[in-house]
Amino acid sequence: MEFLDGKRVFIRRDREDQGFDGVVTQVRGKWIYVAVADPDPDGFDGIWVNTDLQREIAVLK
């Protein structure tokens, strides 16, 4: 997963119209940390994603 480090990605949730985009700032084995581009006002700055469990990760231009 190191190839994702520094890339802007879109993480899709359960539905096609739900998800978020951000930049991969850390890679630890099967886990990547995505710093969210538009943080939630309640303090959601980023998320750890297990790439074995995630359904879809799109690399954005």
C-alpha positions, 0 to 999 in steps of 0.5 A, spaced: 500 500 500 506 504 500 504 506 493 498 510 496 502 514 500 501 522 499 496 520 494 489 524 494 484 518 494 476 518 495 473 513 500 467 510 498 462 508 504 456 503 503 452 507 498 455 510 492 453 517 494 457 517 500 464 517 502 469 522 503 476 525 500 483 526 503 490 525 502 494 518 505 499 521 510 501 514 513 501 507 511 502 501 516 501 494 513 494 493 511 492 500 514 492 507 511 491 514 514 487 518 510 487 526 512 480 528 510 480 534 505 474 537 508 474 535 516 467 534 520 466 540 524 465 536 530 473 534 529 473 529 524 480 530 521 482 523 518 481 516 519 484 509 519 482 505 513 483 497 513 485 496 506 483 489 507 476 491 509 474 497 505 470 496 499 473 501 494 478 506 494 479 511 488 486 515 487 484 522 485 487 526 480 
